[in-house]
Amino acid sequence: MNIFMTGATGYIGGTVARRLLDDGHSLRGLVRDAEKGRGLASLGVEPVIGGLDDAALLAAESRRADAVINTANSDHRGAIDAFLESLAGSNKPFIHTSGSSIVADDAHGDAASDKVYDEDTPVDPVPGKQARVAIDRTIRDASRRGVRSIVVCPTMIYGNGLGLARDSAQIPGLAKRAEASGVVRHVGKGLNIWSNVHVEDVADLYRLALAKAPAGAFYFAENGEASYRDICAAIARGLKLEGPQAWPFEDAARELGENSAAYTFGSNSRVRARRARRELGWQPKHSSATAWIEAELPL
């Protein structure tokens, strides 16, 4: 299959691309400049120079490809509209990457939520995630326009990427700050819980979705969960530092940005990937982010 990808130089996209190449697919990948294009070419992905704002380019690549996979940006409405318009009536697969902060709350790290979502649970997003939820719904609704549209919604991803980007954002970011400062910090009390999933298991889900997912499908990707306090405690053990410390939300927001402090590091995001297992036969192999931190996190 000839596949056009966005985000192939990134952490998720690079790992997905590696797996798809191993499966024998041909890939063209969107990149912003020639230097990154050379990196993609070294992996076996044909570079396409351009950006998500170039609707005409995205449309042309969509028409040329047998399938399109977007791992570059969950929130770029213009790119999504360009993809769906050009794919309408083709019945080609379009796989979009969302993120489980769509079910985030405003805990600011100070409370664990008992709310656990699966793919059939109605979502009433916090204001900062309404636009992302609307995009996900638009993509799923494109199934009525002749697009085999699929949304994959990963949780906190860990593991070493197989492409050009080795590190994810959440856990390595916390570890790097801790290594630089000598202190491991979690937003608030660190009681908030996130589901998590290994990046190679995520890539396997994309492979299955490409092959078997029905139009309009939505899949969470998770295989375990942990509180941020437990994650930070594992980082502290790995770095041989004292136990983690509370990070007042206001201070975290000044350093990380309010949106990141609130929803990436301070919220609860607990989900179960029941549909991926039931419909696609997805069987993730890794189940403990904290064990990975202590055994394999590059420090």
Buried (B, 14 or more C-beta within 10 A) or exposed (E): BEBBBBBBBBBBBBBBBBBBBEEEBBBBBBBEEEEBBEBBBEBEBBBBEBBBEBBEBBBBBBEEBBBBBBBBBBEBBEBBBBBBBBBBEBEBBBBBBBBBBBBBBBBBBBBBBEEBBEBEEEEEBBEBBEEBBEBBEBBBEBBEBBBBBBBBBBBBBBBBBBBBBBBBEBBBBBBEBBBEEEBBBBBBBBBBBBBBBBBBBBBBBBBBBBEEBEBBBBBBBBBBBBBBBBBBBBBBBBBEBEEBBBBEBEEBBEEBEBEBBBBBBBBBBBBBBBBBBEBBEBEBEBBBBBEBBEEEBEE
